[in-house]
Amino acid sequence: MTGPDTHAVKQFLLALQTNICAELEQLDGEASFKAESWQRAEGGGGTSRVLTQGKLFEQAGVNFSHVKGAAMPASATAHRPELAGRSFEAMGVSLVIHPNNPYIPTTHANVRFFIASKEGADPVWWFGGGFDLTPYYPFKEDVLSWHQTAADLCAPFGEEVYPKYKKWCDDYFFLPHRNETRGVGGLFFDDLNQAGFEQSFAFMRAVGEGFIQAYAPIVERRKALSFGEHERQFQLYRRGRYVEFNLVYDRGTLFGLQTGGRTESILMSMPPLVRWEYGFTPAAGSVEAELYEVYLKPQDWLQQA
Amino acid sequence: MTGPDTHAVKQFLLALQTNICAELEQLDGEASFKAESWQRAEGGGGTSRVLTQGKLFEQAGVNFSHVKGAAMPASATAHRPELAGRSFEAMGVSLVIHPNNPYIPTTHANVRFFIASKEGADPVWWFGGGFDLTPYYPFKEDVLSWHQTAADLCAPFGEEVYPKYKKWCDDYFFLPHRNETRGVGGLFFDDLNQAGFEQSFAFMRAVGEGFIQAYAPIVERRKALSFGEHERQFQLYRRGRYVEFNLVYDRGTLFGLQTGGRTESILMSMPPLVRWEYGFTPAAGSVEAELYEVYLKPQDWLQQA
């Protein structure tokens, strides 16, 4: 196993943040990102870039962070006890996009790199990341193109890669208390190092760069669709599920909040406006009901292509 | 220690739910509660009463539940390992009120009774509960009357009772990631059984009945105040903190969601409309800034009366 080139990873992540922001600004056509850099008392810091009240994007947040700590947090070593007590370094790009138009899905992407070190021992490092799509009014064409892009970027790394990370994504972005997936999934991977640094880094790059290739065509196809108050209200209601997932289950969010992360950057993922409604169920036979019945459960989309 | 009269507790709780709903309907003057009963697969059930789009109350939910299980959940026995493996019975009334007018505070109250049983051993039982107030535009008069009512109902049970449960409330309803209390507090108690069943039950009744006496005068004093879009937007923003607390920290919410409770009843506490805004801070010297600087930290209010 070759040693990790931390500097190269960081350069990639910073460029990825810049490139994704530029692509999103171009898609939006009106608003631009504002950047804010911050330091973390325990070590490291980051830059948060946020676009608000755009023509297409009600809010888009693209966060870079690089944090260091003297000891791995307990929550991060629960399933890897051999790492307890090591110092750590974590860097990543994380983004969440909340469009205005309910026909454009919400999306999330993340790529991250972790190193746990101690004197007199080789560093332990791994990559993680993925991207997932949360439509309100899904189009099968969009779901298929999203997953096809995911499958295509995985293909050079082995035929088992897409099915494995697609399933991990379905399993991870699941709300047990609603018995719903958060959306139509995508890719999720973690603990990636088995193939060595070069190959693992190459896969992380493919995921990071693949995100905008998967998302931009969907935005282009749906941005001109007109919608009314009914669709807007359903979007606001469904955004509540996003909040529920992120605050109750999402490991990254909880880890960040409970370890003194920068709250405003972590909660950039919260939708700008959200609605809850006691006892809401979509009308039988409606397009809203179809979301629940067809799209909010794991499916082998590419078998249907 | 006298044995617990479960039937009497249940009758009290059902009457309390009815009485509080009637008082809230009278306060609102327009809307009325709709009731929905539900069964729980593992045993027991409940009745949820919800008032929506009232004249004063955007949403008010008052929930009664009585659930049973064959084995205490692990999360409930973590700090009382001697109860592991016992069967349990839990009953309670829980309510959350989200007013329209930002000058009327949001509030939450809960009273509950728990019994853990096993064959050949005395049942272990205890009471818990409390109430707390979350103003957006606080009036000191309201905070003082709220705490005075709390102190008065505690007084017959000992002079240490109010300070103890007032502090517990401040400690419990705290958002570490914001370094803010959820509001101006009130009372919080748990594991109450030391004084025997009669006295413990009497205290729980005093808290349950004291809630509306503490809240109604505040509603009456503020309901006619006119407000504008600025105050409404700040209220929606601050409601985000309520969501953050309930989904990230509130034990009852997480326990319910993770043990197959009725999701719609548990999440009755979610505000009907909520806003997040990246990087928001109130203008220096504004009344909004005063909320943060004066009211969202623990204070000995009655010393200031």
Interface residues (C-beta under 8 A of the other chain):
Chain A: E36 S48 V50 T52 Q59 G61 P176 H177 R178 L236 G240 V243 E244 L247 V248 L254 L257 Q258 G261 T263 E264 I266 L267 M268 M270 P271 P272 L273 V274 R275 W276 E277 Y278 G279
Chain B: E36 S48 V50 T52 Q59 G61 P176 H177 R178 L236 G240 V243 E244 L247 V248 L254 L257 Q258 G261 T263 E264 I266 L267 M268 M270 P271 P272 L273 V274 R275 W276 E277 Y278 G279
